[in-house]
Amino acid sequence: MRIDLNADMGEGFGPWAMGDDSALLDIVTSANVACGFHAGDPDVMARTMKLAASNRVGIGAHPGFDDLQGFGRRRLPIAWDTLQNQIRYQIGAAQAMATAIGSQVRHIKLHGALSNMTSENKEMALACYEAALSVAPNARIMVLSATAQMDAVQELKCAWVGEIFADRAYNDDATLVDRKIDGAVIHDADLAGPRISQMIKESAIITATGKRIETQIDTVCLHGDTAGAVSLAKAIKAHLLSCNIQVQTFD
């Protein structure tokens, strides 16, 4: 049994840093690099990708809403054709940076509110993924398992991987509990490690109420901006290895 560990990173801007990307890149096997709209800038993107490549960590584009002030976590009413062009624009920037360092964008993962909205709305997910594949047809789409995102990639018949979150609680429809609600973000490694290993072994999301939702699980997300993210990531990886779950980049 094996699993990929991914983290969102490159989310600083100018002299301001978000999370400890360098430390996380010693732990994770895939990196979702911000493309400049919700966070990041050309220098941050290039630096993050170069470090990921040197650590043999798979590089992914992490497009989101054009919302630096809200860190891409505000639900914006954007026309879908405009949203599609914004996604193409961000992925194009990521591809250019990856090419410049002799690497490539292996996967695409939507960020924040855009991800949450597409996990609830298959038509919106289809629009976003069609735009992504129009410029990166060989990239895998990283989707929130058991949501409308998965329905969309199955309809598109494209390459994809299913993702669960180590540090987030789940609703009974497999969407994430709103961050405003107590317990939505999990900081306790003693809780997160066994919880994730159980989900992987059972191929099922375990919700906040204890419900089990059977689904495909290929990768586990560790948020780089969560308090204590590095310690949590280390503890989760150590627990998975102790359970004979190999940690490696997805094929």
N, C-alpha and C positions, 0 to 999 in steps of 0.2 A: 504494500500500500504506500502511495506517495502523494505529496501535496506541494503546491507552489505557495509561497508566501509573498504577498505584494504590499507595497506601501505607497501612498501619495507623497510626492516630494517635489522639490524645486519650487516651493510655494512662497519663497521669500520675494523681496522686491528691492532692488538697489542695495543699500547697506543693511536693510532690515532682513533678518533671518527668521524662518518659521520651521521649527523642529530641528533635530540633529540628523540631517541626511547622511552625513559621513558614517555615523555609528549605525544607522539603520541599514546602510548598504553592506555592512559586514554580516547582517542577519538575514535579510530578505533575498528572494531570488528573482523578483520582478519589481520594476520601479515605474510608477505612473507619474510622468513628469508634466507639471503645469505648463500650459502653452501661452501664457501672457494675458489671458482675458480675466480669469478670476484671481490669478496670482502669477508670479514669475515675470521675468523679462529676458531678453536675449542672452545676457551674460549669465544669469542664474541658470537658464535652460542649458546652455552649452557646458557650464561647469558641472552641473548635476549629471548630464548624460555622459560626460567624459569619465567621471568618477564611477558611474554605474558600469560602463563598459570595462574599465580597468578591474572591476570586481567581478566581472562575468555575470552581471545581473541583467536580465532582459529589460529592454527599454520599451515603454509604452507612452502613447500620447494621452493626455488627460484634459480634454477640452471641457469648458463650462460656459455658463452665461457671461456676457461682457459686463462684469460687475465687481471691479476691484474693491470698491468700498464695502460691499456686502459679502466679500469673499466667495461669491458665487452661490451663496446659500439663501438667496431671496428668489422667490418664484416670480419670474418676469413674463409679462404678456407679449411675447415676441412672435411676429408672423413666422410661420414655419419655413417659408422660402428664405427669409433673412437668416433664421437660425441655421438652416442648412449651409448657407454660405459662410456663416461664422465658424461652423464646425470644419468645413473645408479649409478655411483660412488658418485655423489653429493647427490642424494636422499637417498642413503644408509647411508651417514654420517648424514643427517638430521633425518632420522628415528632412528638412534642410539641415538642421543642426545635427541630427544623427548621421547623415551622410558625410558631413564635414569632419566628423571624428572617426569615420570609417566603420560606422555601425548602421543600424536600421531600426525603424519602429516596428516592433513585433506585434503589439496589441494596442487596442483603443478602449479606453474606459471613460465614460461620462462622469462629470464631477457634480457633487452637491445637489442643489435644487433641480438641476437639469436631470440628474440621475433619478432623483426621487419622483419627478413628474413622469418620466418615461417608464418607471417601474409600475406606474398606475395606468398608463395610457399606451396601448400597443400601437396605435396609429402614429403617435408622436415618436415612439421608439423607432418605428419603421422609417419615418422621415429622417431621423438623426443617423441611423445606421446606413441607410441608402446613401446619404451624403458622405459619410465616412468611407464607405466602400468605393465610392466614385473616384476617390483620390488615393486610397490605400487598399486595393482589392485583395492583397495577400495578407493583410493584417488580421489577427483574430480579434473578435469583439468580446470584451469581458463584460458579462452581464450579471445582474443581481439574480441569483438562482430563484426559481419558482415564481417569478413575477412576469409582468407584461413584456419586460425586456427579453426574457427567454422565449416567450411566444413569438416575438418579432424575429429573432434570429433563426428560429426553427422554420418560420414561414419563408424567410429569405434564403434558407439553405446555405448559409455561409459558415465559415469556420468560427467557432466560439468556445469560450470557457466559462464555467459557472462559478460564481464567487459568493462567499459568505463573509461575514464580518466578525472578527474576534472581539472587538471592543464595543459592539452595539447590540442592543436588545431588539427583538423582533415582535411585530404584531402577528396576529393569527392569519393574516393574508400574505405573509412573508415580506411585507414592507417593513422598513425600519421605524422603531418608536421615535417620535419627534424628540429632538434634542432638548426641548423645553421641559420635558417630563422627567421627573426624578427616576434615576435608574436606566435612562436611555443609553448613557455611555458607561461602559464597564471599565473600571480602573484596577480591579483586584485580580492579580495574576493567578492566585489560588483558585479563583472561580473561572477565569477565562480559559486556562489551559485544559482542564478536564472537560469543560463544556464543549470546546472546539474539537477535541479528540473524539468525543462521543458523537458529535455531528458527522465527522468525517467517516468514522467506522460504520455509522448507521445510514450514511448517505441521506441525511435528513436534517432540516432546520428545526431547532427546538425553540419554540417561541417563549415569550415572557410568561405565558399561562401554562406552559408545559406541553402544548400541542406539538406533534411531530409532522413535518411536511416533507415527504420523500422527494428528493431532487438530486440532480447532478452537482457534485462539488469538486472543482478542480483547483481552486485557489482560495486563500484566506487573506483578507485585508487587515493590515495593522495601520491605523491612522498615525501619521507622523506628527500631527499637531495635538494629539491627545496627551494630557498630562502624564508623565512617566512612561511615554511611548517606548523608549529604548529598553527600559527594564521589563516592561510588559512583553515586548517582542522577544527578548532573550528568554524569559520564563516560558512563554508559549512554545517557542522552538525547542527548548530543552525538554519540555513535557512531551511534545510530539515525538521526538527522537526516542525518548524513554518508552514510548508506546509502540515502538517499531514502525513508525510512520516516517518514511523518507521525505526529506525536504529538498525539492529541486525544481528548477524552472520547467514549466509545462512545455510539452513538445511543440 
